[in-house]
Amino acid sequence: MKSDYWEIAKNSFFGYKDYLVHELLNPSWHNYFYWLLGLSLVVWFLEYLFPWRTNQSIVRKDFWLDGFYMFFNFFLFSLIGYSAISNVFVALFNDFLGLFGITNMVAIELGSLPAIVQYLIMFIIADFIQWNTHRLLHAVPKLWEYHKLHHSVEEMGFAAHMRYHWMETIIYKSIQYIPLAMLGFGIKDFFVLHIIAVAIGHLNHSNINISYGPLKYILNSPTMHIWHHAKDLPVKSGVNFGISLSLWDYLFKTAYIPKSGRDIELGFEDIESYPKDFVGQVTKL
């Protein structure tokens, strides 16, 4: 049966609006908004206590701009359209599969595994897909024009994690939708995974000198990720594409930490001419 796409879009919009209002008015242990706010304040306080670049202000360059991006990309973008568009896309895709008699995309059933194992598998697979997508954002010129926004950060801090073009959300989610949908996870709640990923992302962009010892070959870190943002790189296609895990960069020879990156220049060629305001940045292509 063909879906009512308009009804799906309308319900998605008002459903997300009600969800966002509930998030704002009902602080709880299971609340994305206040977890994001809390994690941000904790990492910001750690930057104050243990700054890597001591000459960098705690309210660094573009701090408030990045703070706006954090809440725009995490919440407002879904409200103004992404939630409705993505749910309509899923309905369209399922209706398309239905033309061929396909009603279930699950190829591998993992629901019988313990929840902790499912969480771990989901985390690793999603991170590997994101690593590959991140490489595409650097390798494909059109996609790089979107990703440039994230690399327009000139002073690194936790909130730089969320400075990215809204198209990146669509690109990442579109690429990972099918492979993740083909895995039959039994767990229904990915809240914990998402919070862990946000915490790691905040730390990786923070002004804190964190080194994980032997675990550096598995976990991404600020001392590794700073080189991903370096203005001068040995290869034009980029290095250190890891999101949460550094594992893929070491496996596929894209890891690069030649020395301490504490004081390196960040950005890209001609960054001086790149727009400095939100509207200019998200509309520049």
JOCOR-V825619 format. One record per backbone hydrogen bond with DSSP energy under -1.0 kcal/mol. CO is the residue of the C=O (numbers start at 1). NH is the residue of the N-H. Records with the same first field share a line. If there is no record, write none. Layout:
# JOCOR-V825619
CO=NH / NH
This chain:
# JOCOR-V825619
3=5
4=8
5=9
6=10
7=11
8=12
9=13
10=14
11=15
12=16
13=17
14=18
15=19
16=20
17=21
18=22
19=23
20=24
21=25
22=26
31=35
32=36
33=37
34=38
35=39
36=40
37=41
38=42
39=43
40=44
41=45
42=46
43=47
44=48
45=49
46=50
53=56
60=63
62=66
63=67
64=68
65=69
66=70
67=71
68=72
69=73
70=74
71=75 / 76
72=77
75=79
76=80
77=82
78=83
81=85
82=86
83=87
84=88
85=89
86=90
87=91
88=92
89=93
90=94
91=95
92=96
93=97
94=98
97=100 / 102
98=101
108=184
110=113
114=118
115=119
116=120
117=121
118=122
119=123
120=124
121=125
122=126
123=127
124=128
125=129
126=130
127=131
128=132
129=133
130=134
131=135
132=136
133=137
135=139
136=140
140=144
141=145
143=147
144=148
146=149
147=151
149=152
157=160
158=161
159=162
160=163
162=164
165=168
166=170
167=171
168=172
169=173
170=174
171=175
172=176
173=177
176=180
177=181
178=182
180=183
182=107 / 108
183=185
184=110
190=194
191=195
192=196
193=197
194=198
195=199
196=200
197=201
198=202
199=203
200=204
201=205
203=206
207=52
208=210
212=215
213=216
214=217
215=218 / 219
218=246 / 247
221=225
222=226
224=227
229=267
235=238
244=220
246=250
247=251
248=252
249=254 / 255
254=240
261=264
265=231
268=271
270=273
271=274
277=281
278=282
279=283
